Amino acid sequence: MGNNFLNLALLIIFHFSMPTFSMKLTTIHTDQSVLLALKDHVIHDPENVLTTNWSASSPVCNWFGVSCGSKHRRVTALDLTGLGLVGTLPPHLGNLSFLSLLYVTNNSFYGGLPVQLSNLRRLKYLSFGNNSFNGEIPSRLGSLTELRRLFLYQNNFKGVIPFSLAYLSKLEVLYLFENQISGSIPSTIFNISSLQEIDLSYNMLSGSIPSVPRDLLLLEVIDFTSNNLTGHIPKDTFDHLPNLKELFLSFNLLSGRIPASLFKCKELQVLSLSFNQMEGSLPIEIGNLSMLQYIYIGRNHFEGEIPKQIVNLTLLMVVDCSQNNFTGECISKN
């Protein structure tokens, strides 16, 4: 009877341990299956990295570009940067539930982004930069609430910037430059208090620059170069950007004067407003921006005298104020 009791106890333990064991086995198998599906969607692998290295005969955590967590042994990072890969992204990627980093930068992936990427709720770093992706930026990317960096630059994305990106409350860097994005800049984009850099340059954005409704103490770089932005720069924009270091607004259709609030940005190093339709004078307060190194205000309708206070900017390396209506000689450095 003792043996029967022991056998029964072992059977019960085995029964209740089966789901756990099966779940772990399935989880590991799922990660492997996802990456093999990605491999199948790659039609050109010039360095034969995936061809020779991604094999079911070796542990997935040992594959090139794959990193796994030490605790759960799940795939936490996938970095395929610069391998010259050509192909599409399968929807299976949405099943890498432990993934925190996904980089396929500097390849030739094409097609749209699978909406299943929105399932990657642990994702912190996402870069599809310098590929040939097209279609619209999925609005469901706004559900990736752990995201810190979003790089979609140098692709063929069209459509508008989804308003849902404003839900990325931990976002630090947003690079969407060199696409074919149109429409206006979402007014809510400046609600992200963690934002450090935003680059929307070389697109087809129109409308006005949205106002900044709150203090963004971490924001250092704004680049909206080469779009079709119109209207005045909001007067109070720079009241909320005390640590702004680089401002690029050249090659747009902006009008109006330089807001007085700009001269509160004591950390400003680069001021680029050239090739617009701005007017008015260059205020003497520019002499207060002691960190300025580059000033580009050429090809506008500025007038009056260049403030003498500009000579107090000891770090200044380049000044371009050409083709305006300034009286006297434009001070220039290069």
N, C-alpha and C positions, 0 to 999 in steps of 0.2 A: 504493500500500500504506500510505503514511503516513496518508492520509485515512481509510482503513478502520480503522487502529489508533486514530486519534483518535475516530472515530465509536463504535467499540466501547468506548473508555474513557468517553466521555460517556454511553453507554447504561448502563454499569455504575454510574456515579455517580448517574444519574437513578433507576435502579432502587433503589439503597440509600437514596436520599433520600426516596423516595416514602412509606415507612411513617412517617417522622418528620413530614413535611409533612401527611400524612393524619391522624396522631394529633393534631397541634396543631389542625387544622381541626375534627376531631371533638370535641375537648375544648372549644373555644370554642362550638361548636354545641350541645354538651350543656348547658352553663351556660344558654345562651339558651333552649333547649327546656324546661329545668326551670322557669325563671321564667315562660315563656309558659303552662306547665301550671298554675302557681300563679295566674296571671291568669285562666285559664279556670275555676278553682275559686272565684273571687271573684264573688259574685252581686250585690253592691251596692258601688259605688265612688262615694260621695257627692261627692267632690271631683274625680272623673274623672282622678285622677292616673295610675293604671295604664292606663286607657282611652286617654288621649291621649299618654302618654309612653312606655309599654312597647310598642315596635313593632319588628318584625324589620327594618324599613328603616333603623334607626339602631343604632350599636354598643351592645351590652349594657352596656358599662362606663360609658356616658353616661346610662343610665336612672336615673330618680329612685329614691333609696334604695339604689342599688347602688354598691359600691366594688370596685375590682379591684386586685390586687397589681401593683406596677410591674415586677417581674421576669417573672412568668409570664403576666400579663394574664389571670388567672383571677378569678372572683368570690370575694372574701374576706369581704365584709360585706354583709348585707341588713338594712336598718333601715326598717321601715314603721310606725313608732310614730305613733299618734294620727291615722290617716287615716280612721277610721270605717268600715273595711272589714268586710264581712260575707261569710263563706264558710268553707271548710274547707281544711286543709293537705293537699296531694297527697303521695303516697309518693315522688314524683319528687325532693323536697327532699333526700333521702338521696344524690343524685348530685352535689351541690355539694361535691366532695371537697376543695376548698381553703378552704371557708368557716370563718372563725374567730369571726364574730359574727352572730347571728340574733335580731333584735328585731322582734316584731309586737305590742308592748305597746299597750294602750289602743285596742283595736279590738273587733270583735264576731265573731271567729272562733269556731266551735263544732265539735262532734264530738270524736273522740279524737285523740291524737297518733300519727302514723304511726311504727311501730317502725323504719322505715328511717332515722329520725333518728340511730340508733345508728351509722350508717355515717360520720357526720361527725367523723372522728377528730381533726381539727385544731380543732374548736370550743372556744372559750374562754369565750364569753359567750352565754348563751341566756336570752331573756326572752319568755315568753308571758303575762305578767302582765296582769290586768284585761281578760279576754276571757270567753268562755262555753264554754271547753273542758270536756269531761266524760270519763267513763270513768276508768280507773286510770292512775296514773303508770307508764309502761313501765319495767320493771326493767332493760331493756337500756340505759337512759340511763347506767347504771353503767359502761358501756364507753367513755364519753367522758372518757378519763383526762386530757385537757388542760383540762377545764372549770374555770374560776375562779368564775363566777357563774351560779347557776341560779335563775331567777325564774319561779315558777308560781303566784304569788299571785292572789287574787280571780278564781277560776274555779269550776267545779263538779266538781272531781276528787273521786272517791270511792276506797274501798279503803284500803290501807295504804301507809305509806312504805316503798318497796323497800329491803331490806337492802343491795342492790347499790350504793346511793348512797355507802356507806362506802368504795367502791373509788375514789371521786373524790379522789385523794390531794392534788390541788392546789386543791381547792375552798376558796374564801374566804368566799362569801356564799351562804346557802341561805334563800330566802323561799318558804314554802308557805302563808302565812297566808290566811285567809278562803276555805277550801274546805270539803269535807265528808269530810275524811280521818279515818279511824277506826283502831282498833288501837293498839298501843303504839309508843312512840318506840324505834327500833332502838338496842340497847345499843352498837352499833359506831359510831354517828354521831359519838361523841366521840373516835374514834380518828384523826380527820382533823386532823393537826397544823397545817395551814394555815388552819383555820377562824377567821374573824373575827366573823361575825354569823350567827345562826340564829334565824329567826322562824317558828314553827309555830302562831301564835295563831289563835284563832277557827276551830277545827276541832272534831272529836269524838274526840280522842285520849284514851285511857284507860290504866290501869296506872300504874306508878310512874316517877319521873324516873330515868333510868339514871345510874349512877355515872360519874365521869370517871376513867379508868384511867391517864391520863398528863398531863404538863404541857402545857397549851394556852396558850402564851405570847402568842398573837395574838388569842385570843377576847375580844371586848369587849362583845358584846350577846347575851343569851339572852332570848327572848320566847316563853313558852308560855301566855300569857294566854288565858282563856276556853276551857278544854277540860274534860275529866273526869278529870284526873290525881288519883291517890290515893296514900296512904302518906306516909312521911316523906321529907324531902329527905336524901339520903345524907350522912352525917356528914363524910366527907372530900372532898366535891365541890369545895369552894372552896380546898382545899390545892393544887389544880392549875390554878387560874384567877387568877394574880396580877395580871392587867391587866384584869379584868372591870370594865366601867363601868356597864352597865345590866342589871338583873335584873328581869324581869316574870313573875310567877307568879300574879297575881291571878285570881279567878273560876275556881277549881278546887275540888277536894275534899281538899286536902292537910292533913295532920295532923302532930302532933309539934312539936318545938321548933325554933327557929332554930339551925342548926348553928353551933357556936363557930368553925368554920373560915371562916365568912362574913366575920368581922372581920379576916381577913388580906388581904382585897381592898381595899387602900388607895386604889385608883383609882376605887372605886365612887361613882357619881353619883346613880343612881336605884335605889331598893329598893321593889319593889311586890309585896306579899304579901296584899293585902286580899281579902275575900270568900273565905276558906278556913275551915278548922277547926283552925287551929294554936293551940298553947297554950304555957304557960310564961311566963317573964318576958322583958323586953327587956334583954339584958345591958348592963352598964356599958361594955363594950368598944365599943359603938356610937360612943362618943365618939372612938374612934381613927380613924374613917372621915372624915377631914378634908375629903374632896372631895364628900361627900354634899350633894345639892341638893334631892332629893325623897324623902320617906318616906311610903309608903302601907301601913299595916298594920291598917286598920279592918276591922270585921266578922269578927273571929276570937274566940278564947277566951284571949287574952293576959291576964295578971294581974300584980299587984305594982305597984311604983312606976315611973314613968317616970324613967329615970336622969337625974340632974342634968347629967351630962357632955354631954348633947345640946345644951346651950347653948353648948358650945365649937365647935360646927359652924357656923362663920361664913358658909359658903356656902349654908346651908340656906334654902330659899325656901318649901317646903310640907311640912307634917307633918299626916298624917291618921291618928290612932290611935283614932278614934271607935268606939263600940259594941263595946268589949271589957270586961274586968273589972279594969281598972287602978284602983288606989286613988288618991285625991286627984284633982287636976285635970290633965287631959291637956294638955300643952303643944301649942299649935297655931300654925301660921304659914300664911299664904296671901296 
